[in-house]
Amino acid sequence: MTYLEFIESSRRKDSHLNNKLHFFSSRFSIVTAFILYRLGFSANLATLLFGILGILSSVCFYFEYYILGYILFRFHIIVDMADGTIARARKQFSKYADGYDKT
Protein backbone atom coordinates (compact mmCIF):
# COMPACT_ATOMS: atom_id res chain seq x y z
CA MET A 1 0.00 0.00 0.00
CA THR A 2 1.36 3.41 -0.93
CA TYR A 3 1.42 6.37 1.42
CA LEU A 4 -1.58 8.03 -0.25
CA GLU A 5 -3.59 4.78 -0.16
CA PHE A 6 -2.64 4.42 3.50
CA ILE A 7 -3.91 7.92 4.26
CA GLU A 8 -7.23 7.27 2.49
CA SER A 9 -7.84 3.88 4.08
CA SER A 10 -7.04 5.13 7.58
CA ARG A 11 -9.03 8.37 7.55
CA ARG A 12 -11.17 8.99 10.64
CA LYS A 13 -14.79 10.06 10.38
CA ASP A 14 -14.04 12.91 12.77
CA SER A 15 -10.55 13.69 11.49
CA HIS A 16 -11.11 17.46 11.46
CA LEU A 17 -12.11 17.54 15.13
CA ASN A 18 -9.35 15.12 16.11
CA ASN A 19 -6.68 17.14 14.28
CA LYS A 20 -7.93 20.30 15.98
CA LEU A 21 -7.80 18.66 19.41
CA HIS A 22 -4.36 17.11 18.86
CA PHE A 23 -2.80 19.84 16.74
CA PHE A 24 0.86 18.95 17.31
CA SER A 25 0.54 15.16 17.40
CA SER A 26 -1.77 14.88 14.39
CA ARG A 27 0.97 16.39 12.20
CA PHE A 28 3.28 13.46 12.89
CA SER A 29 0.98 10.54 13.69
CA ILE A 30 0.13 9.57 10.09
CA VAL A 31 3.79 9.48 9.07
CA THR A 32 4.69 7.50 12.19
CA ALA A 33 1.79 5.12 11.54
CA PHE A 34 2.91 4.57 7.95
CA ILE A 35 6.50 3.87 9.07
CA LEU A 36 5.29 1.40 11.69
CA TYR A 37 2.94 -0.17 9.13
CA ARG A 38 5.80 -0.62 6.66
CA LEU A 39 7.89 -2.19 9.43
CA GLY A 40 5.13 -4.77 9.91
CA PHE A 41 3.67 -3.46 13.16
CA SER A 42 0.09 -4.41 13.97
CA ALA A 43 -2.12 -2.03 15.94
CA ASN A 44 -1.59 -4.15 19.05
CA LEU A 45 2.19 -3.99 18.68
CA ALA A 46 1.97 -0.21 18.26
CA THR A 47 -0.09 -0.11 21.47
CA LEU A 48 2.64 -2.06 23.24
CA LEU A 49 5.20 0.45 21.97
CA PHE A 50 2.92 3.23 23.22
CA GLY A 51 2.94 1.69 26.71
CA ILE A 52 6.70 1.22 26.74
CA LEU A 53 7.28 4.83 25.70
CA GLY A 54 4.96 6.03 28.45
CA ILE A 55 6.82 4.03 31.08
CA LEU A 56 10.20 5.24 29.80
CA SER A 57 8.94 8.81 29.86
CA SER A 58 7.82 8.41 33.47
CA VAL A 59 11.19 6.95 34.45
CA CYS A 60 12.98 9.87 32.81
CA PHE A 61 10.84 12.37 34.71
CA TYR A 62 11.45 10.49 37.95
CA PHE A 63 15.22 10.68 37.47
CA GLU A 64 14.96 14.36 36.44
CA TYR A 65 15.80 13.91 32.76
CA TYR A 66 13.04 16.33 31.88
CA ILE A 67 13.91 17.03 28.25
CA LEU A 68 14.24 13.34 27.35
CA GLY A 69 11.09 12.60 29.34
CA TYR A 70 9.17 15.26 27.44
CA ILE A 71 10.39 13.97 24.05
CA LEU A 72 9.41 10.42 24.96
CA PHE A 73 6.04 11.65 26.25
CA ARG A 74 5.37 13.46 22.96
CA PHE A 75 6.34 10.39 20.96
CA HIS A 76 4.13 8.35 23.31
CA ILE A 77 1.11 10.46 22.28
CA ILE A 78 2.00 10.23 18.59
CA VAL A 79 2.24 6.42 18.75
CA ASP A 80 -1.08 6.34 20.62
CA MET A 81 -2.71 8.06 17.66
CA ALA A 82 -0.79 5.86 15.22
CA ASP A 83 -2.17 2.58 16.60
CA GLY A 84 -5.72 3.54 15.63
CA THR A 85 -4.51 4.66 12.22
CA ILE A 86 -2.86 1.30 11.62
CA ALA A 87 -6.01 -0.53 12.74
CA ARG A 88 -8.20 1.50 10.37
CA ALA A 89 -5.77 1.02 7.46
CA ARG A 90 -5.61 -2.75 7.97
CA LYS A 91 -9.31 -3.02 8.87
CA GLN A 92 -8.27 -5.13 11.85
CA PHE A 93 -9.96 -4.11 15.06
CA SER A 94 -9.53 -5.80 18.40
CA LYS A 95 -12.74 -6.55 20.28
CA TYR A 96 -11.23 -4.63 23.22
CA ALA A 97 -10.16 -1.60 21.16
CA ASP A 98 -13.58 0.01 21.20
CA GLY A 99 -13.49 0.17 24.98
CA TYR A 100 -10.05 1.76 25.08
CA ASP A 101 -9.78 3.77 21.90
CA LYS A 102 -12.27 5.50 19.69
CA THR A 103 -11.63 4.20 16.16
N, C-alpha and C positions, 0 to 999 in steps of 0.2 A: 504494500500500500504506500502510495506517495504521500508527501507531507500535506498536499492540498486535499487528497482523499481522506486522510486522517482527520484533518480539521472538520470537514463536512460530516463525517460519520460520527464524530464525537461532540457535535454541537449540542449545548444544553437548550432546553426550551426557554429558560429564563436567563440566557447568557448575558443580556444587557444589564439586568439587575445584579447578577453575580459579579460581573466585571466592575460595576460601579462600587459594590460593597468591598471587593478585594482588588482595589486599583493596582497596587504594586504587584501582588502575586499573580494576578491574571495575565500580566504581561509576559511572564516567564513560564507559567504552568503548562501551556500547550507545547512549547518547545521541549521542556523537560519531559513531558508525557511522551512525546514522539521519540525522544532519545531512549527513554526507558522501554518503550514499545519495540524499537528496533533492536535493543539489547535482549529482547525476549522476556521482559518482565510481565507478569500477569498483574491484575489489579491487586490481588492479595499480596503479592510480593512487594509491590509498591507501598502497600499499607504497612507491611513489616518494616520497610526502609523508613517510612514516616515515623513509626514508633521508635526505631533506633536513633534517628536524628533528634527526636524530642528528648530522649534520655541523655544523649550526649550533650545536647544544649543545656540541660539542667545541671549536669555534672560540671560543665564549664562555668556556669554561673556560680555554682557552689564553691568552686576553687578560684573564683574571682578572675576568670578569663572572660571578661565581659564582651569584648569585641568578637572573639571566636564564638562565644555562646549566642550572641545576637545573630551572627551569620548562619550558624547552624539552625537557630530558631526560624529565621526567614526561609531557609531551604526546607525546613520541616513543613512549613505552611504551603510552600510551592508543591512539594511532593504529595501533601494531603489533597490538593486540588487535582494533581496529576492522576491519582489512583482512580478517581471517578471518570476522568477523561479516557483513560485506558479501558475501563469497563464499558463505557459507551461505544468506543471505537470497535472493540471486539464483540460487542453484544453479549458479554458474559457477565451476568450479575449474580452475586452470592445471595442466598436467601436471607442472610443476616445484614447485607449491605443497606437495605432500606431502613433498617432500624438505626443504623449508625450514620449513614451518609444519605443526603438527598441526591439522587441520580437523576 
